[in-house]
Every structure is written in structure tokens, then in C-alpha cells.
Amino acid sequence: MNIPVEYRRRGQAVWMDSISDRMITSGRLGGWIGEGSIYGVTSNPTIFGQAVEKNEGNYSAAIARLAASGADAFTIYDELTRHDIARGADLFAAQHAANPEDGWISLEVLPSLAQSEEETVQEAARLSKLLSRPNVFIKVPATPAGVPAIRRLIGAGIPVNVTLMFNRKHYRDVAASYIGGLADLAARGGDLTTVASVASFFVSRVDTLVDRLLDEKIAKAAGAGKARLASLKGRAALANAKVVYQDYRAIFGGAEFRALRAKGGRVQRPLWASTGTKNPSYSDLLYVENLIGPDTVNTMPEKTLEALLDHGRCGGDTVLEGVDGARQVLADLASVGVDVEAVGETLQADGVVAFAKSYDGLLATIEARRSAAAPTVGVRA
């Protein structure tokens, strides 16, 4: 049994959180698509940085070629990333044509623009125009500057993958921005059927930080108090995601969206991101098997995808199970001084910094290889 195919029948699409030249040229990506193991791909500066650093494919030759033409580090980064995304989009083209909910690939705007609405809009529009494919999402962070940018991009008919969402406020703000963008597009006489969006809600990182906060409290507690704190470990992330899914159902089942749906508007699917298990004492599919449900996406690292293909299970709509219990977990965490909403704000701020650091590191790697390659290539030319 191909578990991702079973998930798709239940309304969830399995995506992979990875892309590289080698993955494309080896035929591995095409193979997964052909067998129905994945229905989309996400990327970010960290993912590209790892691929380039390991030279997973033909990046060194490409850098040398571009360096010989006089390209600087940013231009090389821009060319490499768009080239991979374009080829990935083309591999997914048939899948996307068969079902416009499937076959998507994402490219993120520069992390340095996370605090600038105007620059985010301009960069997203540039990338969308250059790639010029119907199945490319432009990734925009759910920062205070990113949220209004999302509305403007959707209003312009540009598909958006919203990233770096960690709490209910992030989700509700993003959903409102998407719906507002659809309303703007409709007011302009635009075709709502041509624009789509997913809301990437990060999961495992919530447990990582909450567990650390609980461990600090456990170290100072005793007896029943210690046991109660310990019982809450590893439960925050799923509880958070399940409650957000209830927000999704309420928002996209409401009157405001129903009017837009009647005009062809699509729901903004929740996308579970950061679903690789970071704590080895937890199940390797903890954030996969417990978040199955209609109109959702789960994007996962290659290692997690392999685990799903090897020993994954497909139960019912697990994202709908234990919702009352999820609300209680969040209430219990609050009662011991762990505010998951505040945790989400910390994680978003940290995520913006981490992506910017990854991007800076990637540019430094490209610059070093560009500088080393340019003189050599120049002599040959």
C-alpha cells in the first residue's frame, strides 16, 4: 500500500520539504511524483544552502559558468534557485493539470525582506513573473509586514505559500489576509479560480521549545507537580495544530468565505510544516499520522517521507480527534506558566533570524566558490 495515496484519498496531500539539482537530475523526484508518493515540494534558504554546500548535483559547474559571465553572488543564487524551482514545477505539471490542488512547488522571497511589506510584494511579483508557471507558490512569512503583503499578492492573483506560522494569532491573521485578497481580486473583476494559497503552520518546533520550558520547571519542582509537568511534554504541538484546524473550519465555513467560494474562491489549505520529529524519544511519524484530515497538506523532510513509505499508517481523520483534549492541553500549559501563543511569537522571531542566517551563509558559500572559479574560468575563456 502506498500510504501517501491513501492520505490523498482522505483529502491530505503529502509534500516533501526538500529540493536539489541531484534530486531532479537523478530522476528521484520524478519517480516519487509518478508513484503518487508526493504531491508538492517546499523550499527555503536553509534547504538550498544545504544542497549547495554539499554540491548535491551540478552546482559547482553552474556557479563557475555564471561566475565567468560576471555574475555576483546574489545573481548566482537567484539563477540557481529559480532554475531548480522551474524544473521541479515542470515535473509536477501533469499532476497539477490533473488536479489543480496538487503539483505545487514553492520558492521563498529573500529573508532580508521579512520586515518590509513593499519590498516583499515587489520581490514576490518579480519571482512569479520570471518563473511564469501556474503551479509555483511564492513563500511569504507571516510577519507583521508579510501579512498585508499577502493580501496584496492574492489580490493581484499571485499564489502564495504563507510560512513561519506558529500560533493561532498568526493563523487567523493570515486567513483574514487571504480572504481579504480574494475579495480585492473579485472587486477588480479577477478570476478567483486561478489563485491559490496554503498556510504553512509549523508543528514540531513548538514541542521543542515548550519541552525545554517544561524541563526548566521540572528541574525546580517536586512530587505531583513534577509529574504533572512531565505529563505535558510532547503534547503542545499537536494540540496547537488541532485547535488551529478548528479555526480553519470555522473561518472557511463562514459566510464571508462562502460568498467568495460561490465566485470560484478556493480554501486556503492548512499546511503542516516542520513535521520531522526532533526528539528521538517520540515517534518518527508523530506529526504526520496525528494530523491527517481534509483540505490539508503535510510537508516533510526526506527522512520522514521514507519513514512514512516504510511503516506509515492511515487511520481516520486524526486531526479531528481529541480536539477537546487538545484545548485542555493548552489550558493546562497556560496554568503552569507556558503560554503557547507567546511561544509562537518567539519561534517566529527566531525563524526569521534563522532563515536570514541561512541565506547569508549560502551567499558566502556561493561567493567563495564564485571567487575561486572566476579566475580559472576566465583563463580558459
N, C-alpha and C positions, 0 to 999 in steps of 0.2 A: 504493500500500500504506500502510495506517495502522499505523505501527511500534508504537505502544502496544498495539494489538490483538494484534499478533504476540507482543509481550512477554507479554501476559496469557495467551496460549495456552501459553507456556512456564512459567507459574506466577508471573510477576512483575507486580505492579500499579504503574503509573505514577501518582504523585500530584503535585500542584502545591503548592509551598511559598509560597502567596500567597492572600490573600482581601481583598476590599474591597467597599464598597457599590456602587461603579460596576461592578465585575466581575459582580455579581449582577444589578443593575437593567438593565444593557445587554444581558443575555442571553448574554454571552460564556461565563460559567461553565456555563450550561445547554447551550450549544452544544457545548462540549468534552465534557461528560458524554454528550450524545446521540450524538455520533460515536464514542465509545469512546476518546477521547484521554486522559482522566484518570479515575481510579477512587477518588480521595480528595483531601483537602486538609489541609494542616497550617498552623498559625498560631502566632505568638508575639508578645510585646510589640513587638519591632522591626518586624515586618510591619504590625501595626496602627498603630504610630506613624508609619510612612512613609505609610500610606494616609490617616490623619487629617491629617498635616502637609500633604500635597498636596491635601487635600479631594477625594479620589477618590470622588465621589458626593455624597451629601446630608448629610455630617457636620455642616457648619456650621449647617444648619437644625435638625438633630436636637439639637445642643448648645444652640442658642438655645431650643428648645422645652423641653428638660429644665432649662435654667437658669431659665426662667420659673416652673417648678414648685418651684424652691428646691433643686434637686439640687446636691450638691457635686461636685468633680472626680472622685472615685472612683466615685460613683454613676453619673455620666455614662459613665465608662469601662466600668463593669460593664454598663450598659444597651446601649451601642453594640456591645461585643464579643459579648455574648450574642445580640443581635439579628442580627448578621451570621452567627454560627455557626448559629443556629436556621434562618435562611433557607437557608443552604448545606446543612444537613442535610436539609431538606425537598426541595431539588433533587436530592439523592442518594438519596432514599427508595426510588424504584423500582429503582434499580441495587442498592441494599442488599437489597431484598426478593428480587430475583432470585438474588443470591449474597451471603450474609452476610459474606463476606470483603471485599467491595467496598462503596463508597459511604460511607466514613468521613470524618469531619471532626473536627479536634482543637482544643481550647481549653486554654490553659495556666493553671495556678494562678499566683498572684502571685509574681514573682521574689523578693520580700522574705521569702517563707516557705521558701526553699530549705534553710535550716538548722534548720527546726522540723518534726519528724515530726507532732506533734499538730495543729498549725495547717494543715499540708498536707492531712492527712486530712479535717479539718473543711471546708476550702475546696473540696476536690475533691468531697466529698459534696454540698455546697451547690450547686455548679455543675451537677453531674449531675442533681440533683433539679429544679432550676429549668429546665434545658433539656429534661429528660424525653423524650428521643428515643433509640431503640435504636442509632443509628449515630454517636454522639458519644463520642470518646475525650477523657478529661481528661489533659492532659500534666503529668507529674511528673518533675522532674530526678533523675538517678541519683546524687545526693549521698549522703553518709553518713546524713543524716536522711531523704532521699527513698526509699532502698531499703527500709527497714522499712515506710514508709508505703505503698509499692506492694503489699506483701504484704497489708496490712490492707484496702486498697481492693479488690484482687482477691478477697479472702476475703469481702468484702461484696457482691460481684457487680458492681462498678463497672469498666467498661472503661477501660484505661489505656494511654496512649502514653508510654513512658519516653523522656526526652530527655537531652541532654548526656552521651552516652557516647562515649568516645574511645579506650579501651584494653581489653585482654582482661579485666582485673580488673573493670572496670565491667560488661562484658557478662556475665561469669559470675555476679557478684553479683546482677544484675538477673534473669537467667534463674532462679536459685535462689529469688529472692523471688517471682517469678511462680508457679513450681511449688508453692512453699510456700503461696501464697494459694489456688491451686486445691485443694490438699489440705485447707486450712481450710474452704473452701466446701463441699467434698464431705463433710467431717465434720459440717457443720451440716445436711446434707441438701439443700444448694442444687443448682440446675440448672447444671451446668458448661457446657452448650451456649449459655447466654445471656451469657457473659462472654468478652471477647477482649482481646488486648494486642498491641502492636508495640514493638519495641526499637529506638529511633532511634540508630543508630551513625553518628557524624559522620566524614566522609571527607576532603574537600579541605583542611580546616583543619590536618590532620596534616601534609600536604605543605608547607603554608605555613610552619609553624614548623620542621619538620625541614630544609627547604631553607635557611631562614635560619641554622640552626645549622651546616649543612654549608658555607654560604658563609663563615661566620666561620672555619671550619677551613681552607677552601680558600685564604683570604687569607694564611694563615700557612704553607701547605705548598708543596712544590716537586716537580717531576718526576712520577714514578709515583704518589706519594702524592696529589698534586693531582688527577691524572686519576682515581684510584680514588674519591676523594671526589666528584668531579663526576659520576661514573657512577651514583652513588646518588641523585642529585636526582630528584624527581618519582616515586619508586618506593615510598616508605614507606606512603602512604595506601592504595593498592590492596593491598599486601602485608598490611597490618594488617587490612583488611576481609576479605580472603580467608581468613586464619587464623581470624578470628572466626566466619566462616561454618562452618568446620570444627568449631569449638566448638559452634555451634548444632546441627549434625548429630549430634554425639556426645551432647549433653545431651538433645535431644528424641528421640533414638533409643534412649535408655537405659531401664532397667527402671522407674525411678521415674515417668517420664512415661508410659510405656506403660500403667501401671495407671490413670492419670488419663485417658488417651485413651480407654480402654475405658469410662469413665464419661461420655464426651462432651467431655472437655477438648480445647481447640484448642491448636495450637502457637503460641508467641509469635514471630511473624514478624520477622526482622531487617528494619529499615527503613534504607536508606542515605540519610542526610541530609547537608546541606552538599555537594551534588553539582554545584553550579555551579563551573566552572573559574575559579580566581582568577588563575593565571599565564597571560598571553596567549600564551606560547610553547608551551603544552600544548594538546592537542585540546580543543575546546569540549564534547566528549562523553566525555572521558577517564574520568570517574567514573560514566558511565552504561553505555556499551557493554561495559565490562570487568567489570560486576557483575551480569550477568543470571543468574537462577537460580530454582529452585523455592522457593515459600513466602517470597518476598522482596517488598519494596516499595522503590521509588526515588522520593523526593520531591524535586522540582527547582524552581528559580526559573522564572518565565515565559519568560525569555530562553533558558534551557536546553531547556525544553519546545518552544519554537519551533524551536530547532536540531534537536531530535530529529525533529519532524514534517517538517522541511525536508530533512535529509540523514542521518538516523539509519539505522543498520544493525542487523539482528537476526541474530546468529550463533548459536552454540550456548550452552550453559550456561557462560558465560565465568567466572562466579565460581568454578567448579570447575577452571578451567585454571591451570596453573602454580603449584599450591599448594606443591610442594617449593621452587620458586624463590622464592615469597613468604617462606617460612620462612628461606631463605638470605639474602634481603634484610634481614630483621630482625636476623639474626645478624651480617651484615656491618656494619650500622649500629651495633650494640652494640660491635663490635670497634673502631670508630673513635670510640667515646665518645658515641654518640647512642642513648639508651635510650628506645624508643618508648613504653614503659609510663610512664616519668616524664614524657614529653611529653604523654601523655594526661591526667595529673593536673594539669599546668599549664594545659592547654586547658580542662579542666572548671572549674577555679577562675576562669579568665579569662571563661569563658562565663557563669557565674553573675553576675559583676560586670557584664558587658556587657548582659545581659538586664535587670538591675536598673537600670542606667543608662538603657536604652531606655524602661523603664517610667516612671522618674522624669521623663524628658524628655517622654513622652507626657502624663503628668498635668499637667506645667507648661504644655504647649500647650493642653490642654483647659481648664485654669484660666484662662489668658489669654483664651481665646475665651468662656468662661463669664462672666467678669467684664465683658467688653466687651458681651456680648449681653444680660445680665440687665437692666440699666437700660433699654435700648431696648425690650426685650420688655415690661418691666413698665409702661412708659408706654402702650404700645398696649393692654395688657390693661385 
